[in-house]
Amino acid sequence: MNDLFFSEKHYNLREDVRKLLMKELEPIKNQINKNNKIPIALIKKLGKNGLIGPLIPEKYSGSDLGLIAHCMITEEISKINVAISVTRTPCILNGYLLNRYGNDFQKEKFLKKVATGEKMCSICVTEEEAGSNVAGIKTSASKVGQNYVLNGSKKFITNAGIADYYFVWCITSKKVNPRNGMSVFLVEKDTPGLHIENPYELMGINGLYNGIIRLENVEVPEHNLIGEKGMGFQSLMNTFNIERLTLSCECNGLSMAALEDSKRYAKSRIQFDKPISTFQIIKLKIAEMATKLQAARLLTYNAAKLAEMNKNIIKEASMAKAFSSKTAVEITSEAVQIHGGIGYTDVHSVERYMRDAKFFMIGGGTSEIQNLVIAREELK
Ligand SMILES: Cc1cc2nc3c(=O)[nH]c(=O)nc-3n(C[C@H](O)[C@H](O)[C@H](O)COP(=O)(O)OP(=O)(O)OC[C@H]3O[C@@H](n4cnc5c(N)ncnc54)[C@H](O)[C@@H]3O)c2cc1C
């Protein structure tokens, strides 16, 4: 399948990425899960090696590898430990946002540091009363002199506590529809009035930092407004397309790992004097897992290819995300089933894959919301 989308350049890059990950991530992948702690130094190392900057031009210290390469890198990281990839994702998204909507000053000041992993990012949209309904956010930003003053709170924020740059979506005009009255601001971590809490544990993605941020009269300079005032909803929707592709690749990386582990186990586990891989029901499971995974990857790489051709991918990105996340939940669950009792323990990684997979039907827009987008586009 890869031959449809990968050039020589992608295959060579994949070899380099695999070598780096084998050395740096493979030996500690289970430790991250057990200790429930992300090694932040590793994320920074990925940045230094160009793996946070594939969508950022070289002029701003990016690796400018393109979207197909980004998808491939994301799959490779996620195959080993998806929490590392999910931690990297807000840096990818805010790098994309800054590059597309930021001005030269902001690119010089902030983007270069995001591209190289020097500064970590959070994307702050969700609120207590505004989850799926993004247009319902209440966090506000008011102009006071040369500054903006931000008030409100955000929930479920990935990298809360470890990010240096918090990109906060706010209402800047209550007089118009929120779709035309929303703006995004960069808040640096030590800004007075920014409070961070991590009051819960997650079901999966062990090690991921996630929490609540509260903004109490947080003052940011005018030049921290990213993009045009009032255009934050539009910039968010475009960033969501990249998020949906990235999350699809994370799902597919998980599914690839679950399928590989299942094949290996099925060939080695003997019951009734035969490897369980010789039983027709197990063969059917493997066949269906492989077919669904292929379909999920085709949807994802097809959307990435269209985006590289500057086509509108709103429907294709939602299709990829809805299908890849459902597929990951199904494949990882079958992987546990193929492993039998030992699959339900922490001896193998399949229990982790299954817990991790569920996140992707919720984060980055739920499957229900992806299906609403697909139906809206189909019924136009
Ligand atoms: C681990 C994790 C990390 C996250 N990281 C971030 C982050 O970094 N930044 C950020 O801003 N947010 C983040 N989120 C938040 C995530 O984007 C939201 O949880 C998600 O968009 C759903 O919002 P909600 O939880 O409020 O659910 P709700 O919107 O309350 O939805 C509840 C249920 O109702 C369904 N539903 C809602 N509206 C409709 C409708 N119109 N039609 C049909 N069904 C509907 C939903 O699909 C869902 O099943 C994260 C969440 C998690 C769990």
The ligand as a Gaussian input file, in Angstrom:
#p B3LYP/6-31G(d) Opt

LIG

0 1
 C       -7.343000      12.431000      26.770000
 C       -8.008000      13.644000      26.192000
 C       -7.229000      14.653000      25.638000
 C       -7.820000      15.820000      25.149000
 N       -7.024000      16.849000      24.721000
 C       -7.596000      18.036000      24.425000
 C       -6.770000      19.190000      24.146000
 O       -5.538000      19.093000      24.131000
 N       -7.374000      20.375000      23.898000
 C       -8.728000      20.516000      23.904000
 O       -9.198000      21.620000      23.671000
 N       -9.544000      19.453000      24.183000
 C       -9.011000      18.226000      24.437000
 N       -9.815000      17.147000      24.733000
 C      -11.253000      17.332000      24.768000
 C      -11.996000      16.626000      23.633000
 O      -11.756000      17.295000      22.420000
 C      -13.475000      16.601000      24.036000
 O      -13.588000      15.702000      25.128000
 C      -14.374000      16.165000      22.899000
 O      -14.405000      17.132000      21.870000
 C      -15.815000      15.906000      23.378000
 O      -16.285000      16.945000      24.192000
 P      -16.968000      16.580000      25.613000
 O      -16.029000      15.715000      26.344000
 O      -17.418000      17.819000      26.236000
 O      -18.236000      15.678000      25.224000
 P      -19.686000      16.215000      24.833000
 O      -19.599000      17.234000      23.759000
 O      -20.428000      16.558000      26.068000
 O      -20.326000      14.898000      24.200000
 C      -20.877000      13.833000      24.977000
 C      -21.479000      12.826000      23.996000
 O      -22.541000      13.460000      23.231000
 C      -22.261000      13.336000      21.848000
 N      -22.730000      14.512000      21.142000
 C      -22.482000      15.832000      21.418000
 N      -23.070000      16.626000      20.518000
 C      -23.708000      15.824000      19.638000
 C      -24.503000      16.025000      18.465000
 N      -24.740000      17.262000      18.001000
 N      -25.005000      14.958000      17.822000
 C      -24.760000      13.704000      18.259000
 N      -24.032000      13.428000      19.360000
 C      -23.502000      14.469000      20.029000
 C      -20.750000      13.184000      21.756000
 O      -20.366000      12.594000      20.529000
 C      -20.462000      12.319000      22.959000
 O      -20.727000      10.975000      22.654000
 C       -9.243000      15.949000      25.162000
 C      -10.026000      14.898000      25.662000
 C       -9.443000      13.760000      26.169000
 C      -10.315000      12.670000      26.730000

